[in-house]
Amino acid sequence: MSTLPFAPCVTHAHFSHSLSPMFILRRLPLTRQLRFSRNSRVASVVSAAAVRQDATLWTPAPLSLIESAAESLFHISIDISNAPDLVASYTRPGQYLQLRVPDVEKPSFLAIASPPSFAVARGAFEFLVKSIAGSTAEILCGLKKGETVELSPVMGNGFDMDQIDPPEQFPTVLIFATGSGISPIRSLIETGFGADRRSDVRLYYGARNLKRMAYQEKFKEWESSGVKVVPVLSQPDDGWKGETGYVQAAFARAKQVSDPAATGVVLCGQKQMAEEITTILVADGVSNEKLLKNF
């Protein structure tokens, strides 16, 4: 650590063998004593803050799978079978953690894509990671199976689905995700939130085109659980017959919210999308308290 510019600097050469440091301090003018005391307290506070900043508990864990999930997106699985505390700390979809790769100081924040039950049963966390040039995520996506990364404790409160329970009182749940924002939504759907006991559960999932849309192989499974999947492509290829444009525009065209007071909403992904969807729904009478956000 570099020396603090305001820290007192007193060497042993300043004291004779017959005079103690406290004697010297007592002989200082009162203003110098106060300055000495104040600077010591400030230095202590700064040092304590540095300790707190470095106090993150990092758990080493090996990569068990890295494969392409879509264009620029990677499916990554990390073995945490030897980290029971880490497994136990993941309790709710929408939670996330920090990940560090070897020789890179800056960590990456990643939402956990697999449900908590998967961590318990398989001893692994799964992630959907977007490879961005020059980022920690790009380095992560270039690693190989067996290489070790470091994980922080699980963070965040996740989606508080109690806000839109029981299903009988909130038969409509609208879910919105864009890009890699589908990651915690996968965890939510596969954890289960009573979708099969609700009359209208829709997932509006936006991507540039099908090549950039992850988890397509899971859509049938999600639909069988009671979630209607509505893919929305902003730059579709020729022949696409589904929804086009941005997620918020596709929803505005369909809307169909029969009872705003009985509607819950989950949002994850691009901030502009989430803000525009929020504006539309709140104007229609959906309570802000029933909008669960993660972006």
DAKAMO-V727620 format. One line per field, one symbol per residue. ss: DSSP state (H for helix, E for strand, C for the rest). phi: phi as a letter, one per 40 degrees, with the letter a starting at -180 (. if undefined). burial: 1 if it has 9 or more other C-alpha atoms within 8 Angstrom, else 0. Layout:
ss=???
phi=???
burial=???
//
This chain:
ss=CCCCCCCCCCCHHHCCCCCCHHHHHHHCCHHHHHHHHHHHHHHHHHHHHHHHHCCCCCEEEEEEEEEEEECCEEEEEEECCCCHHHHHHCCCCCCEEEEECCCCCCCEEEECCCCHHHHHHHCEEEEEEECCCCCHHHHHHCCCCCCEEEECCCECCCCCHHHHCCCCCCCEEEEEEEHHHHHHHHHHHHHCCCHHHCCEEEEEEEECCHHHCCCHHHHHHHHHCCCEEEEEECCCCCCCCCEECCHHHHHHHHCCCCCHHHEEEEEECCHHHHHHHHHHHHHCCCCHHHEEEEC
phi=.ccccbccbbbcccbcccbcdcccccccddcccccccccccccccccccccccccdcbbcaccbabacbacgbbcbbbcbccbcccdcccbadhcaabbbbdgbcccbcbcccccdcccccbgabbbbbccbdgbccccdcccbdgcbbbbcccbgcgcccccbbcdccbcbbbbbabfcccdccddccccgagccbbcabbbcbbacaccbbcgdccdcccccchbccbcbbcbccdgcbccbgcdcccccccffbcbdcbbbbbbahdccdccccdcccccchccdccccbaa
burial=0000001000000010000100010000000010010011001000000000000000001111110111011111111110000110010111111111100000110111111101110011111111100001111010001001111111000110000110100111111111111111111111100010110011111111100111000010011001111111110100000011111101100000000101111111110011011101110001100111110
//
